[in-house]
Amino acid sequence: MASVLKEVHEITKELHDHLILEFPKDEGREEYIEKIEKLLGMRESLMQQLDRPNGEEEVMLAQEILEMNKIVNVRMNAAFGVIRMDINSLKKRKQTGLKYENPYDGPTADGVFFDSKK
C-alpha cells in the first residue's frame, strides 16, 4: 500500500509540475493535453488500489497529494476554460464565414425584397 501511495504521489507531483507550465497557445497544445490525460489515467488506476493511510509517513504523503491536487484542479479548470473559449471562437468564425459564403441563406426580416435582376 505504501508503494502505491508513493506512486500516486509521484504521478500527482508530475501532473502538478506539468500543469504549472504555461498552457501552450498553438504549438505543443496536443502533446500538453495528451500528457495530462496519460497522467490522469495512470493516477486513476492506482487510486483505485488505495486504502486509508497507515502510519505517519503515509498520512504526510496523503496530505501532500491533497494539497497538490487543489492546485491541479485549479490549473486544469483554467486550461479547460481556455479550450472552451477557443472552441466558441472557432464556432463563431465558422458561422461568420458561412454568412459571407452565402449571405442570402437563412431567415430574412419581414418586408425585405431581393431583386433577382442582374
C-alpha positions in Angstrom: 0.0 0.0 0.0 2.8 2.4 0.8 4.4 1.8 -2.6 1.1 2.5 -4.3 0.7 5.7 -2.3 4.2 6.7 -3.2 3.4 6.1 -6.9 0.3 8.2 -6.7 2.3 10.9 -5.0 5.0 10.8 -7.8 2.4 10.9 -10.5 0.5 13.7 -8.8 3.7 15.6 -8.5 4.5 15.1 -12.2 1.0 16.3 -13.1 1.3 19.3 -10.8 4.6 20.3 -12.3 3.3 19.8 -15.8 0.2 21.9 -15.1 2.3 24.7 -13.6 3.8 25.2 -17.1 2.0 27.8 -19.2 -0.7 26.4 -21.4 0.6 26.5 -25.0 -1.0 28.9 -27.3 -0.8 26.8 -30.5 2.3 24.7 -30.8 2.5 21.8 -28.5 -1.1 22.0 -27.3 -1.9 18.5 -28.3 1.1 17.0 -26.5 0.4 19.0 -23.4 -3.2 17.7 -23.2 -2.1 14.1 -24.1 0.4 14.1 -21.2 -2.4 15.3 -18.8 -4.7 12.5 -20.0 -1.9 9.9 -19.6 -1.0 11.0 -16.1 -4.7 11.2 -15.0 -5.3 7.7 -16.3 -2.3 6.3 -14.5 -3.2 8.0 -11.3 -6.8 6.9 -11.5 -5.9 3.3 -11.9 -3.5 3.5 -8.9 -6.0 5.4 -6.7 -8.5 2.5 -7.0 -6.0 0.3 -5.2 -5.6 2.7 -2.3 -6.8 2.2 1.3 -6.7 4.6 4.2 -3.1 5.7 5.0 -1.5 3.9 7.9 1.4 5.5 9.8 2.7 9.0 10.0 4.7 8.8 6.7 1.6 7.7 4.7 -0.5 10.4 6.3 2.0 13.1 5.3 2.2 11.7 1.7 -1.6 11.7 1.5 -1.7 15.3 2.8 0.8 16.4 0.2 -1.3 14.7 -2.5 -4.4 16.6 -1.4 -2.5 19.9 -1.4 -1.1 19.3 -4.9 -4.5 18.2 -6.1 -6.0 21.5 -5.2 -3.6 23.3 -7.5 -4.0 20.6 -10.1 -7.8 21.2 -10.1 -7.4 24.9 -10.4 -4.9 24.7 -13.3 -7.0 22.1 -15.1 -10.1 24.2 -14.9 -8.1 27.2 -16.2 -6.8 25.1 -19.1 -10.2 23.8 -20.0 -11.6 27.3 -19.8 -9.1 28.4 -22.5 -10.0 25.4 -24.6 -13.7 26.2 -24.2 -13.1 29.8 -25.3 -11.1 28.6 -28.3 -13.9 26.3 -29.4 -16.5 29.0 -29.0 -14.3 31.4 -31.0 -13.9 28.8 -33.7 -17.6 28.2 -33.9 -18.2 31.9 -34.2 -15.6 32.3 -37.0 -17.2 29.3 -38.8 -20.7 30.9 -38.7 -19.4 34.2 -39.8 -17.5 32.5 -42.7 -20.7 30.7 -43.8 -22.6 34.0 -43.8 -20.0 35.5 -46.1 -20.1 32.5 -48.4 -23.9 32.6 -48.8 -25.3 35.9 -47.5 -28.9 35.2 -48.7 -29.2 31.9 -46.9 -31.2 31.8 -43.8 -34.1 33.9 -42.4 -34.8 37.3 -43.7 -36.7 40.1 -42.0 -40.3 40.8 -43.0 -40.6 43.3 -45.8 -37.2 42.5 -47.4 -37.2 42.2 -51.1 -34.3 40.7 -53.1 -34.2 41.9 -56.7 -33.5 38.9 -58.9 -32.4 41.0 -61.9 -28.8 41.1 -62.8 
